[in-house]
Amino acid sequence: MNEMTLEQYLKKLRKSCNYSQEFVASHLNITRQTYSHYETGRINPPVNSLYNLARLYGIPVENFLALAVTYNISDDFTPDTNSHSDGVDMTDELDAFLEYINAPENSRKFKNLDRHEKLLLYYYSCLDARDQNDILTFMKVKRQNRATT
């Protein structure tokens, strides 16, 4: 999977199993055209589709997530990094986080939360509605996986 895009990986997996786009699309309960857009990169598959693709091909969902997720929080908080690749200064981001957590309307809500919970809520609030929905879907899938194992 080195240097391979999600689109290339999806196409390679499908062809290696001799599946048609129609077959994979029916497994995901989507149209063939939508699945075709996944393979061309025009549409990014939602988390539940990535999970279902992992089950179809019998591979870990992390293989897809590693290609689909471009934001790596562990890299953003390394001590030797002063800015993000998108040009946002770490100091500015930390200031925004502290301002959000300490805002009067939020301070009571976050009083009993640990650092990870506060970070999760902060970054979640920075996302648009579609990304928030993707995060919730991902969390539901993860919970269901844990419940069945």
SVG drawing of the C-alpha trace seen along z (x, -y; Angstrom):
<svg xmlns="http://www.w3.org/2000/svg" viewBox="-29 -33 41 46">
<polyline fill="none" stroke="black" stroke-width="0.4" points="0.0,0.0 3.0,-2.3 2.3,-5.6 -1.0,-4.2 -4.1,-6.3 -7.5,-5.1 -8.9,-5.1 -6.0,-2.9 -6.4,-0.6 -10.1,-0.1 -9.6,0.6 -6.7,3.0 -8.7,5.0 -11.8,5.2 -9.8,6.4 -7.8,8.9 -11.0,10.5 -12.5,10.4 -15.5,8.4 -17.4,6.0 -18.2,2.5 -21.8,3.5 -21.2,6.4 -19.2,4.2 -21.8,1.4 -24.7,3.9 -22.7,5.1 -22.5,1.5 -26.1,0.9 -25.2,-2.0 -25.4,-2.6 -22.6,-1.4 -22.0,-5.1 -21.5,-6.1 -19.0,-3.3 -17.3,-4.3 -16.8,-7.7 -15.1,-6.1 -12.6,-4.5 -12.0,-7.8 -11.7,-9.9 -14.6,-12.1 -16.4,-11.0 -14.7,-9.9 -16.5,-6.8 -18.2,-7.3 -16.8,-5.4 -19.6,-2.8 -18.7,-2.0 -15.1,-1.6 -16.1,0.8 -18.3,2.8 -15.5,2.9 -13.1,4.2 -15.5,7.0 -16.1,7.8 -12.4,8.2 -11.5,9.7 -9.0,7.0 -8.6,4.7 -10.6,1.5 -7.4,-0.4 -6.0,0.3 -8.7,-1.9 -8.6,-4.5 -4.9,-5.0 -5.5,-6.0 -8.7,-8.0 -7.7,-10.0 -5.3,-12.8 -5.2,-14.4 -2.9,-12.8 -3.2,-14.3 -0.1,-12.5 2.0,-14.4 0.4,-17.7 1.5,-17.6 5.1,-16.5 7.5,-18.8 9.7,-19.7 6.8,-20.9 6.0,-24.6 3.4,-24.7 1.0,-22.4 1.4,-21.6 -1.7,-23.7 0.0,-26.8 -1.8,-27.0 0.6,-27.9 0.5,-25.5 0.4,-28.5 -2.7,-29.8 -4.4,-26.4 -3.6,-26.0 -4.9,-29.5 -8.1,-28.7 -8.5,-25.5 -8.0,-27.2 -10.4,-30.0 -13.0,-27.4 -12.6,-25.4 -12.5,-28.5 -15.5,-30.3 -18.1,-30.9 -20.8,-29.0 -18.4,-25.9 -16.4,-26.0 -19.1,-24.3 -19.7,-21.6 -16.1,-20.7 -15.3,-20.9 -15.3,-17.1 -13.9,-16.0 -10.3,-14.8 -7.9,-16.2 -8.8,-13.7 -12.6,-14.4 -12.0,-18.1 -9.8,-17.7 -12.4,-15.5 -15.2,-18.0 -13.1,-20.9 -12.0,-19.3 -15.5,-18.0 -16.9,-21.5 -14.4,-22.7 -15.8,-20.3 -18.7,-20.9 -21.9,-18.9 -21.0,-16.3 -17.7,-15.5 -19.4,-15.4 -21.8,-12.9 -18.9,-10.8 -17.2,-10.8 -20.5,-9.7 -20.9,-7.0 -17.4,-5.8 -17.8,-5.7 -21.1,-3.7 -19.4,-1.2 -16.5,-0.9 -18.9,-0.4 -20.8,2.3 -17.6,4.1 -16.6,4.1 -20.0,5.4 -19.8,8.4 -16.3,9.4"/>
</svg>
